């Protein structure tokens, strides 16, 4: 055990432009990339596999999973927000977006409401 109590189990190459956001839903890890990709990984310890991936417009800067794990919200560097289903990564763009990059997103305990924060200085609450 290293000082601080953390041991690295493995390292997995996921995205050549860097992982800019990640979240967990169920037994899957969702990684957002600097290249606009969202990739799904599953595994444990030293065995990890890529399940599927999709690309969106802009660098993925924030991912948040709904409490029920059925959906993700993805915020991008160009201010766009996408709703992404976890079972097949199909996505739809939220029609009203921020003017500048999304800095953070979060679902609360319910899956029908989430918040976004933007570089433009605004915080918005959304109903799904």
N, C-alpha and C positions, 0 to 999 in steps of 0.2 A: 504494500500500500504506500503510495507516494504521500509526502506531506500535504495536508489539506484533505486527505481521505478519498481522492479520486483516482481510479485506475482506468486507463483507456483500454477498451476491449478490442476495438477495431477501427479502421478508417476506410470509408467507402467513397470512391470518386463518383459524384453525382452530376455536377454541372461545371462546364469549363469557364463560365462567367461568374462563378461564385454562387453559393446559396445565400439568399438575402432574407429568407423567412422560412419558418417551418412550424408545423403543428402536428398534433396526434389526434386521430379519431379511431377508436376501437384498437385493432392490432396493426394499424397502418400508420406510417409516417408520411406526411405530405410536405414536400420541399418546393419552395418557390425560388426560381433562379433569376440571375441578372440578365439572362437571355430571353426572359418572358415565358419560361417553361414552368409547368407544375408537374412534379413527378411523384409517383406513389411507390413507396418501398415497404416491403414486409420482411420480417426475419427476426433473428435474435443472435446475440453474441457476435460471432464472426461470420455468420451466414446471412447476407442481405441480398434481396433480389428486387429488381425494378419490375413493378406490375404493369404500369401504363404511364403515359405522359401526354400532355397537351400544351399548346402554346397560346398565349394571349398577347395583346398589344401592350407593350411597355414592360419595363423591368418589374418583376413581382417584388413588392417591398413589404407586404403584410399578408398573412394568411391567418384565418381564425376558423375553428370548427364549431358548428352548432352543437348545443348540448346533446341532441339526439344522434349526432355523428353522421347525419344524412347529407349534410351540405357544408360547404366552405364558403367563406367570403374572401375574395382576393382583391387587394388594393394595389395599384400600379404607380409607377413613377410619372405617368402622364395624367394622373388624377382619375383614371377609370376604375370602376368597381365592377367585379364580376361575381355572380352567384354560380358556384360549381357543385354539381352533384358528386358525391364520393363514390358511388357505385360504378360510374362510367366516365367521369370527368367532363360530361357535357356541361356547357356553360352558357349563360346569358349575361349581357351587359346591363347593369342598372342604368336606366335612361337619364337620371339626374346624377351628375358627378361633381366632384370638387374641381376647382379651377387649377389647382396645383397638385403636386405629388401627395399621395396618401402616406402618412407617417405610421399610423397604427389603426388597428381594428380590434373589436372585441365583441363577442356574444356574451350575454348575461346567462342566467340560469334557464331562460326560455329561448327556444329556437326561432321565435318569430320577431325578435327585436335585436338589433345590434347597433354599435356606434363606430364612427370613423373619425379620425383626426387628420388634418391636412397641413401641409407646409404653408397654406394660405392663412393659417391661424384659426380656422374654424373647426368645431366639433359638431357632428351631425348624428342624430338618432334616426334610425330607419326601421320601418315596419316591413316585414317580408310578406 
